Amino acid sequence: MSSSTTTNEALFERAQRTIPGGVNSPVRAFGSVGGTPRFIASAKGCRVTDTEGKSYIDYIGSWGPMILGHAHPAILRAIEKSLPLGTSFGAPTEGEVLLAERLVERVPHAEMARLTTSGTEATMTALRVARGITGRDAFIKFEGNYHGHADSFLVAAGSGAATHGHPSSPGVPAALADLTRLAPINDLPAVEKIFQNEGETIACVIVEPIAGNIGCVPPVPGFLEGLRRLCTEHGALLIFDEVMTGFRVHPRCAQTLYGVTPDLTTLGKIVGGGMPVGAVVGPREMMEQLSPTGPIYQAGTLSGNPLSVAAGLALLDELAERESVIYPTLEASSARLVDGISAAFTDHDIAHTIPRVGSMFSIYFREEAVLNFEHAKESDAERFKIFFHGLLDRGVNLAPSPYEAAFVSESHDKAAIDETIAAVREVAGLL
Ligand SMILES: *Cc1c(COP(=O)(O)O)cnc(C)c1O
């Protein structure tokens, strides 16, 4: 198992023999940029180190959870403290109660929480609750929004799917996909039309309040408010999928940032502090429809796993205790980074737009604003490839796809940001 002498190339070669594509989640493959994925041996703060000992400033952040940086001492301590007590009991624990209480405290509309093992399970559960409560089967999702890999959501599902050219997947029954109604992001009239035509069949609208799986596409003013109004008018539930945005863009989640209250919220990523977790939160009368209090079934052997809960609690407590420092710091360093990148591109006459909300952003090689998936796809993917590899060669690790958000953490200090901007300046000269 010694990896110190193993190259990325050799490991990838070996991985492909036993793991489809050599990766356990398709976005980790370099399918859309070419080349060899870096096999990560360790990470600390804003840097990851690969199996060859090369270190990179990391903007993947495990796809979101690492808002305070990798291997944060408070999180490691919490896991270390929990570990000798046992790793899973299949019975309730105090930690689960504490984490549920934190979520109820900090997600404004939440009165109860159900913990799962992944974001995928959280969105699956939320959809089932919406269908169960309304007695309706159809629902609306947005093109390019990603809600995990459950069948109903694998219809025009963003990054992984978009990158690999399978906007929907074989194995998803057409009969099920038929129940998924699609609308473009930020297009309220399209949603209105669906409701007018078949409002009485729509159980819910599920939306990423900030689209984060086709790059970063913030909501246009009035969009989320309009969804809230339409759902209320037509007796459908509004589900905010905040698996990515929850505690990332605001200490009380994106719903607080935009002042729109959903019926159910799904969470994951940050909520587990880098360990496997997901959660559905909402008002008591909806949440109590879940078994065992209600008839809507949902379960999980490792749901509320003690190590995940310990890590999640440590991160959420750190975020709450230092909220007045962490979020302004993230805002300032992310703004400085994006301004620096933008200036470098402008100096080299490179068409670009870099939408950002707090510490999530994405770089599109396109002049005009990106408001939906169609626009995102018009970004220059060839240019992104060169940009991506140019940065990787210079020790900066972006997500290996033009359709992914980048994440800044508290550990991205001035030196790391400056180093990144300098690398971007060099690469901009090659584009
Ligand atoms: C990551 C993500 C999911 C899926 O979460 P997993 O833990 O990977 O199953 C769902 N929704 C959104 C918005 C996500 O970003």
The ligand as an ORCA input file, in Angstrom:
! r2SCAN-3c Opt
* xyz 0 1
  C     -23.282     17.626     -4.323
  C     -24.697     17.933     -4.534
  C     -25.703     16.964     -4.336
  C     -25.394     15.513     -4.073
  O     -24.775     15.306     -2.850
  P     -23.931     13.948     -2.662
  O     -23.484     14.005     -1.225
  O     -22.824     13.986     -3.641
  O     -24.862     12.822     -2.901
  C     -27.020     17.357     -4.424
  N     -27.341     18.635     -4.706
  C     -26.419     19.581     -4.907
  C     -26.838     20.977     -5.183
  C     -25.064     19.262     -4.849
  O     -24.145     20.211     -5.100
*
